[in-house]
Amino acid sequence: MLPFTSEQFVSVFTRYNATIWPAQVAAYLLGSLAVLLLFRRSSWWDRIIATILALMWAWTGFAYHLLFFATINKAAYVFFVLFVVQSAALVYASIYRDIDFGLPPGPATWVGASFVIYAAVAYPLIGMAAGHRAAELPMFGVTPCPVTIFTFGLLLLTVRRPPIVLLVIPTLWSVIGGSAAFLLRVPQDWPLLFSSAVAVPMILAPKPKAAIN
């Protein structure tokens, strides 16, 4: 049994979106920059992409979980810690060059691109098709579920296997956040519920030699 109602849940997003505007626009701009940098192989671009992801996780942990979601669910304090830890792990990976983004040949690239497009484009459109106003929606780059899907997408778009630690918290959130698909009737979260089962095995699979060379 959830400690809040679906109406309270939607109300949090309404207040959150109104308060942080125009951070949503900045999130889309940063997300677009991360995607564009995938086409430029450089350790500096890798660091920028990882830093963008880290900013999204840190912002969502602090602004959404700690300041807003905690008002209706005390578990948000734990979620805040998890999201900050994920942000720190991404920063560490960027500093020590433990992650190489790119567009390797193979199905992982197509699945990763699908995740990215879903998080940025299809996710809000499905929410509006389900009857929610834009002001009520979890938005790209600043709320947990789209951030998690986007993260899985970019981690699929790597030319060598990223550190396994980067997959732990997104996998955990895919279950926690994905439960909203049926508990709170959020249809756009159905893919999140199964995202880790699809993404993690593909991320951990050996990369094609052409991508590594």
N, C-alpha and C positions, 0 to 999 in steps of 0.2 A: 504494500500500500504506500503510495507516494505521499509525502508530507505537504503537498500542495495540489491545487486543482489545475486543470488545463487552462482555465480562465486566468489564474494567477501567473501561469507560465507564459502565456501570450502577453499579459500585461507587462511582465519584466522586459520582454523584447521591445515592446512599444516604447517604454520609458528609456530603455538603453539606446535604441536607435535615435530617438529624439535628442538625447543628451550628448552623444558622441559625434553627431553630424558636424563636419563632413568627413570623418575618419573612414567611413565606408568607401568614399571616392579614393582616398589615399591608399586604402587596402587594394583596390582594383588596380591602381597605377603600379604599386609595388609588385603585385602578382603578375601583371603584364611584363614588367621589367625582368622578373625572374624567368619567365617563359622565353623572352627574347634572348637572354643570356645563355640559354641552353644551346644556342646555335654558335656560340663563340667559346671554343675550348681554351680555357686559361684558368690557372689556379686562383687568380684574383676574382674571376667571374664566379667560380665555385664558392668562394668565400662570401661573395655578395648574395648569391642565391640562398645559401645556408643562413646567412644573417637575416634575410627577409623572412624566412620561415621562423627563425628564432624570435623576431619581433612580433610576428603574428601569435605565436604561442604565449609570449610574455604579456602582450596586450590583452589577449583573451583571458588569461589567468587572472590578471590584476583587475582590468576594467569590467569584464563580464562576471567572472565567478566571484571575486572578492567584493566588488562594490554593488553588484546588482542581484545575481542569482542567490547569494548568501542571505538576502532578505526573506526568501521563501524556503530555502533549503540549506541547513547548516552543513550538509556534506560538501557544499561549495568551498568550504575552507580547505578541505582535503584536495578537491579538484584544483584549487588555486596552486597548492604546493606541487601537484603533479605537472601542471602546465609550466610552471617556472622551472622545474627540473628538466623538462623536455627542452625548453628554451636554452638552458645552460648546456645541455648535451649537444645541441646544434651549434652553439657558439664554440664549444670545445672542438667539435669536428671540423669547423671552419678554420680555426686557428692552426690546428695540427694537420690540416690537409688530409683528413681521413675520409673525404667524400669527393667524388669526381662525377659531376653531372654531365650529361650528354644525351645523344640520341643513338643508342646502339641498335644494330639490326635485330629484328626478332619481335615476338609478340609482346614482350614487356613494354616496348616503346608505345605500341598501339593501346595497350591497356592503361599505361601511365597517362598518355594524352587524353584518353577517355575520362579518367578520374579528374584530371585538371579541368576539362571542359564541363564535366558534371558539376564540380564544386563551384565554378564561377558563373555558369550560364544556366544549366538545367535545374540545379537545386532551387534557386529562387522562382524560376518559372513554374516548377511543379507545385511549389508552395502557393503561388497565386492561383494556379488552376484548381487547387483544393479549396479555394475560397478565402485565403488570407490576404489582407492588404499588405502592400510593400512595407509599411511601417511596422508590421507585426512579425516580419520574417527574420529568422537567423541569417545574417548577411555574411558574404564571403570575406574571409580574412580577419574578421573581428568576433566571430562566434565559434564555439568548439567544433561542431560537426563539419561545417565546410572547411575549416582549417585542417581537421584530421584527414578528410578526403583529399584535399589539395596536397598535404604532406605525403600521403601514400603515393599520389600521382608523381610527385617530383622524385621520391626515392626509387620509384620504378625507372625513372629516366636518369640512370647512372651507368657509367661504363665499367665500374667495378663495384663489388658488393660493399654497401655502406656498413658502418658499425651496427651490430645487432642491437645494441642498447637503444638506438634511435627508433626501433620498432616496438619496444615494450609498451610505452605509454600510449602511442596511437592505437595499438591493438587493444589495450584495456579500454580506451575511450570508445572504440568501435562497438564494444559490447554495452558499455554504460549509456553512451549517447544514442546508440542505435535502438535501445529499448524504447525510446520515445516514439518510434515508428508505430508501435501498437499500444503502448501505455497512454500516450498523449495524442494519438492520431496525427502524427507528423509524417505523411507519406514520403516526403523527400528523403527521410532518414532510413528507409528500407535498404538502399544500397550500402549505407554506412555499416549496418548491422553485419553485412557479409564481406565488407571491404577487406578486412584483415585476412580472411580465409583465402581471398583471391590474390591480394598483393604480397603478403609475406612470403609464401613459397616462391613466387616469381622473383622477388627481390633477393632472396637467399640463393637462388639457383645460380650455377656457374654462368658467367657472362660469355657471349660469343667472342672468340679470339680476335676477330676483326675489330671489336669494340675496345679491346684492351691494348692492342698495338698502337 
